[in-house]
Amino acid sequence: MAVGDGAELFLTATLGVKADDNIFMATNKVDDIVFNVTPGVDLVFGKGSANQGHLSLGVDVSRYSQTSGADAELLALNFSSTYDDGKTKFSASAGFNELNQNTVDVRAGNNLNRRDVSTVDLKAETSATGKSKVGAGLKYSDTAYKRTGNVDLTTVTIPLNYYYAVTEKVDLSAGFQYRNVDLKTGIDAKEYFYRVGARGEFSPMVTGSVMVGYGSREPKVGGSKTLFDLDAMLNVALTPKSSLQLTASNDFGVSAAGQEQKNFSLGGILSSKVSDQLSLRAGLSYRGINYYSITQPRTDDYVEAQLGMDYVISTSVKLSGAYAYRNNKSDLAGSEFNNNVLSLSANFRY
């Protein structure tokens, strides 16, 4: 529905069902069937102009067949906008999302971990000379937990980068990133990253970016930590209709309980467009988590495999199906788990 020059308003809805054999991601499994209904609206603006974006609002209503205490109604409000005039690029995004789910390092025993996540992400890049560009950003993230035993977390990240074109399609880069980590009841820290890298079209089949460097974490109490900084994403065009996305990262983190972490991650997603209607995907990822703790240090090895498909019936209706397998091995007793989830959904957009 047109609501102005270059703007359209869409009504959206998702109807979904999933079979989850370990809804709490715990050693002792609890299985359930979960039904989801997510009505929403999506405002798209700026079509055909230098400034484009969208604003979406949705409410996810979930109902568990057996675990009624896990039922929830969760708000999702998200905004994004981009500007590109050929010399200057700017992007802005913001979101407020209510979550009621567990992850490998956000768990609450035999409960789902309810939390509110607020984010703001600003990025700008402009030409400095004929061959060089400078970029800067500001990223804010706040996680407010609703269950006792968890620690609210706020981070502010500021990246600065310089890019120099060595060919028409490849830039070399040098950069610095600062991150402030603020825990409501815990040990605050400052993190510093010094990086070099490259981005662009490395070959006719490979595009992306790679950044490596040195990272340090300086907590207000306790000794400093260091790591080999890594942030990479490569897209490989295998055929005209199939692609492989590879990712790798090594970074600091904080668990829901406020423990310092070092996270090493590897991932790959294979996508194929079988026809105009049918798309298939398969993914495999690994995350190694080292928890820094004097009293209870631990290491987790988390693996997740996914299969998925999308079938487009029309511009307004899409069917989706997915299967996920998750496995976590830990040297801390009671932290291991495995999980199988099969899900089906119908997505509507008018």
N, C-alpha and C positions, 0 to 999 in steps of 0.2 A: 504494500500500500504506500503510494507516494505521499510524503508529508511536507515536501518542500523541494526546492531546486537541488537536485542531486542527492536527495535523502529518501530512504525507504524504511518503513516499519514492518517487521515480520512478527507474526505470532508463532511461537515454537512450542513443541511438546515432545517428551520422550516417555515411552512406556517400556519398562524393562523388567526382566526376571533373571535371577542368578541362583545357582546351586553352589553353596560354599561349604566345604567340609571342615573348615577351621576358621570360623568368623573372628576369633580373637587372636589368631596367629600365636597360639599357645602350645606348650608341650602336650597337654591334655586337650584333645580336640572337642569342639562343640560345633556340630553341623547345623545348617538351616537353609531354608529357601527364602530369598528376599525379593520383594516386589517394590519397584520404584515407579513413581509418576513425577515428571518434572515439567510443569508448565512454565512458560517464560515469554519474554519479548526481546527482540533484537533490532536496534536502530543502526542502520548503515548510512553513512554520510560521506560526501566528498567524491562521489564517483566521477572519474575523468578529470579530477583536479589535482594540484600538487599536494593538497592536504586531505587525507582520507582517514577514516576510522570507523569504529562501531562501539556501541554501548549495549550491553546485554544484562538482563535481569532474569533470574530463574529461582524457583523454589523446589528443592528435591524432597519429596515425601517418600520415606522408606518404611515398609512394614515387614517384620520378620514373622514367619509362620509359627515359630515356637518360642523365640526369645523376645517377648513383648517389651521388655525393659530396654531393648536396643532401638525401638522405633524412634524416628526423628523427623523433623521438618527443618531443612537447612537452606539458608539463603546464599545465593551466589550473585554478586554484583561486580561486573568487570567492564573496564573501559580501555580502549587502545586507539592511538592516533599516530599517523606518520606524515612527514613533510619531506619533499624531495624536489628541489629546483634544478638539479644537475650539478650544483656546486656545494650546496649545504644539505645535509640530511639531519632530521630530528625525529625522534620517536618518544612517545610518552604512553605509559600504561599504568593502570591502578586497579586494585581489586580488593574486595572484602568477601571472604569465603568462610562459611561455617562448615566444619568438618566433624565427622563422627565415625572414624575408622582408625584401625591400627596399621602401623608399618613396622618394618624390621627393628627400628630403634625408637618407635613411639608406641609403646604397649602399656596396658593397664590391667594385667592379669586377666580375669574372666569378665572384663568390661571393655567397651569401646572407648577410645580416647577422644572425648569431645573437646574441640578447640576452635578458636577464631583466628584466621590468618589475614592480616592486612598488608598490602604491598603497594609500593610506588617505584616505578623504574623509568628514569629519564636518560636518554642518550643523544649526543650531538656530535656531528662530524662535519668539518669544513675544509676546503682547500686552502693550504698555506702558500704553496708555490705551484708551478706547473706539474711537478712530480711528487709533491708531498702534501699530506693531510694531517690534521690534528683532531683528536677525539677526546671527549670527556663524558662522564656519566655520574649519576647519583641513584643508588638503589637503597630503598628502605623496606625492611621486613619486620613485622611484629607478630609473634605467636602468643596468644593468651589461652592458657589451658583452663578447663573447667573442673578438672578433678584434682584433689589433693595429691601431693607426692610428685607433681610435675613442676617445672620451673619456667615461668614466662621468659621469653627470649626476644630481644630487639637487636637488630643489626643494621648498621649504616655502612654502605660500601661506596667508595669513590675510585673509579678507574680513570687513568690518564694514559693516552697512547699517541705515538707518533708513527706515521706510515710513510714509507718512501717507495715509489714505484720503480722496480728494477726491470720490468717489462710492461707491456700494455695490459697484461692480465694478472700480474703478481706483484703484491706489495710486501716488503719487509717491514717489521715493526719493532718498536722498543716501548716498554710501558712500565707503569708503576700503579699498584693498587693498594688502597688503604681500607681496612675494615675495622669498625668499632663494634665489639660484642658486649651487650649489656644484659645481665641476668638479674631477674627480680630478687632472687635469693640464691646467690652463688658468686663465683669469682669472675669478675669482668676481665676483658682482655682487649688488646689491640693487635691487629695482624697487618703485616707488611709483605708485599709481593713485588719482586723485580723480575721483569719478563722480557724476552725477545721472541720473535715469531715470524710467521708468514701467513698470507691469506690470498685467496683468489682462485683462478683456474690454473691448476698445476699441470694439467694435461687435458686433452679433449674429453676425457672420461672422468676426471677427478677435480672436484672443487671443494673449498672449505677453508678452514683456518687451523693453525697449530701454534700454541704458545707454551714455552717452557721457561723455567727460571728458578728462583730461590724464594722460599717463603719462610717467614718467622712469626711466631705467636708469642706475645709478651703479656702474660697474665699479671694482674695486680698482686697476686700472692702466688709464690712458687716459681720454679725455674722456667726459662723460655724454651720453646720447642721450635724445631726447624724441619723443613721437608723440601723435596724436589717438587717444584710447582709444575703442574701439567694441566692444560685445558685445550682439548683438540676435538674437532668434528670434521669428518670428511664424507662427502657424498660421491659415490661411485656409480656412474651410469653403466649398467651392465648390458642393457639392450634399450631400444627406444621406449619400451614399456615396463622395464624393471630397473630397480635401483637398490643400492646397498648403502645405508648410513652407518658410519663407524664413529664411536665416541670414546674418549678416554679422559680421565681427570684424576688429580691428586690434590686434596684440599683438607683444610681443618673443618671441624664441625662441633656441634654441641647436641647431646642427646636430650630427650624430654626430661630426664632426671637431672640435667645440668652438668653431665660429665663431658669433659673435653674429649674430642675424637680426632682421628686422622682417617680420612676416607679415600680409598683407591678404587676407582670404578672403570669398568670396561663394558662396552655395549655394542650391539649390532642389530639393525633392523632391515630385513629384506622385504621390499614392496614390489608388487607386480599388478599391473592393470590388465586383466585378462580380456576385458571387453569394455565398452562404454558404460556398462552397468555393473560389472563385477570387478572388485579389487581384492587382492589377497595380501597378507603380511605375516611375517614370522620374526620373532625377536628373541635375543638371548643376552642377558646382562649378568655381570658379576660385581659385587661390592665387598671389599675387604675393610672391616671397621676395627680400628685399634682404639680401645677406650683407655685414656690416660687416667690412672687412679692409683694412689699409694696403697689403699686398703683393699681394693677389689679390681685390679687390672684384668682386662679380658680382650680376646680377639674373636670376632665373628666373621664367617665366610657365608655370604648370602648370594644365592643364584636364583634368577627368575627367567622362565621361558614362557613365551606367549605365541599364540596363533590367533589370527583374526581374519574376518572377511566383511566386506561391505557390499550391499547390492542396492543399486539405485533404481527404484521403480519409476520415479518421475522427479522433476525438479523440486517437488514438495515432500516426497516420501522416500526414506532410505531405511533398509533393514541391516542390522549388524549382528554379528556373532563373534564370540571370543572364548578362548580357553587360556588359563594362566596356571602355571605350576611354580610354586615358591618353596625354597628349601634354605634353612638357616642352620649352620653348624657353629657351635660356640664352645669355648672351654670353660664357660660358666654354667654350672648345673641349673637346669630348668629354663634355659634360654633357647634351646634348639626347638625347631618346629618344621613341619612341611604343610603345604596348603594347595588344594586344587579348587579352581573356580571356573565354572561354565556359565556364560551369560548370553542372553539374547535381548535385543531391543529393537523397537521401531521408532524412528525419528521423523517428526513432522515439522514443516516450515512453510507457512503461508503468508 
